[in-house]
Amino acid sequence: MSQLLFEKNIPGSNAFSLPEIDIPAVDLAASLPDQFRRQNQPGIPEVSEVEAVRHYTELSQRAYGVDNGFYPLGSCTMKYNPKINEWASRLPGFASIHPFQPEDTVQGALQLYCEMQQMLAEITGMDGFSLQPAAGAHGEMAGVMIIKAYHNNRQDYARTKMMVPDSAHGTNPATANVVGYEVIEIKSTAEGLVDLDDLRSKMSPEVAGLMLTNPNTLGLFEEEIQSIAQIVHDGGGLLYYDGANLNGIMGVARPGDMGFDVIHVNLHKTFATPHGGGGPGSGPVGVKAPLMDFLPVPVAVQREQGYGFDYDRPLSIGKVKSFYGNFGVIVKAYAYIKALGAEGLKEACQHAVLNANYLRHQLRETYNIPIDRLCKHEFVLNSKKQSQYGVSTMDIAKRLIDYGYHPPTVYFPLIVPEAMMIEPTETESQQRLDVFVDVMKTIAREAQDDPEIVKNAPHNAVIKRVDEVTAARKPIVKWEAP
Ligand SMILES: Cc1ncc(COP(=O)(O)O)c(C=O)c1O
């Protein structure tokens, strides 16, 4: 374990030198009342410039990102972000504007906003978008608030429940709950798809809608989506699309055409802007025409005299983010969409699907794939074959770290025991995938011949096995001076 910068403190060390002050010094703190004045020095570490540089360089080298190597994190989609998008978002005209600037001085940014709304509407088959939400889960919340506002506006207050499949991402039930709905779980069939009979039996005048992702969290396309939409609509509910898996259908199929009424899109998953560490992300929310009035306020609009923000929307769910969303992230996604164009987006989707199916095919002999059928951009295997040697999915994931990989998502979706969810994304070459396959096969051999090496992995990482529960529930996130 290396030390924190605080622990590298050498009193008297200094990473800067300022010229002697040549004007009279003013003690600003002296004018503050005593109770607001600091009693002790702040305890900022004293280190030399070279030590500060080494400290942060070392930390940066420990971080693993998609720029370091293969990062097949299923559902979380660690997609490569072309560097030109970074360049675009740093153009001074975008990077240096201030959200309080008058609209007539930021017409270009507003134009980008409006065009982005239109492009997302076209890609997803929706009628309108707001770019405000700051992440997927945040977009979900805005979308479900829109569903609630829609029912309330019709004085339909009886709809107090939201349906969510048992395969759903945890943010779906959490969102429904936060917005005030009771969550009803819909079962999956043995094929991993929504059980239509269960759905039918649970649809009622108390149900506000169904939250669904398609392809679902097993990477499988919900083939009965039109029947699903009909059951929900016939019962007076609305269909919510969790767009986190849009990568698997982008340019080929559109949620709007499948019958979805509200959608969020994770720009940081589908449209190649950074994703990780909780943000900054972007989760635009889109709606069909009857729900346009409920979009978060303000909505970027094009008027005869130029672009601007429309605040005059009495039915809006209100503001969900300070200012107008994570603008830099939106610029990156805009650049990505423009660079690829319609054909390019479709190709990206097709390569993502091809890569996932290639890996599934190459690994099916070695690992158990509970639902082994054509998938979209991700698939799920598990450690059933390795469990006879006492090796779990967690062990395999930890062993992958030794081989220099970021492990795939594990223990999700919950409906697959010991799940390992692999999403290769479209930018990985066949050579890269083949090396990963070799490593996965090597680990399977190790599990058989020398299980302890897998069970005690990682051997090469700075931090070995942690107590995951304590780490999640009682993280120590601050340093106390001794
Ligand atoms: C299926 C699904 N839905 C929703 C989300 C939430 O997105 P975000 O992480 O941007 O909040 C995720 C995140 O990985 C996801 O995989």
PDBQT file of the ligand as one rigid body, heavy atoms in Angstrom, charges set to zero:
ROOT
HETATM    1  C1  LIG A 501     -29.530  -1.330 -17.754  1.00  0.00    +0.000 C 
HETATM    2  C2  LIG A 501     -29.097  -0.078 -17.045  1.00  0.00    +0.000 A 
HETATM    3  N1  LIG A 501     -30.002   0.857 -16.718  1.00  0.00    +0.000 NA
HETATM    4  C3  LIG A 501     -29.656   2.000 -16.097  1.00  0.00    +0.000 A 
HETATM    5  C4  LIG A 501     -28.357   2.274 -15.747  1.00  0.00    +0.000 A 
HETATM    6  C5  LIG A 501     -28.043   3.545 -15.017  1.00  0.00    +0.000 C 
HETATM    7  O1  LIG A 501     -27.205   4.393 -15.744  1.00  0.00    +0.000 OA
HETATM    8  P1  LIG A 501     -26.184   5.389 -15.017  1.00  0.00    +0.000 P 
HETATM    9  O2  LIG A 501     -25.034   4.557 -14.538  1.00  0.00    +0.000 OA
HETATM   10  O3  LIG A 501     -25.779   6.352 -16.087  1.00  0.00    +0.000 OA
HETATM   11  O4  LIG A 501     -26.923   6.066 -13.906  1.00  0.00    +0.000 OA
HETATM   12  C6  LIG A 501     -27.364   1.332 -16.048  1.00  0.00    +0.000 A 
HETATM   13  C7  LIG A 501     -25.963   1.584 -15.663  1.00  0.00    +0.000 C 
HETATM   14  O5  LIG A 501     -25.044   0.877 -15.872  1.00  0.00    +0.000 OA
HETATM   15  C8  LIG A 501     -27.739   0.128 -16.723  1.00  0.00    +0.000 A 
HETATM   16  O6  LIG A 501     -26.832  -0.787 -17.055  1.00  0.00    +0.000 OA
ENDROOT
TORSDOF 0
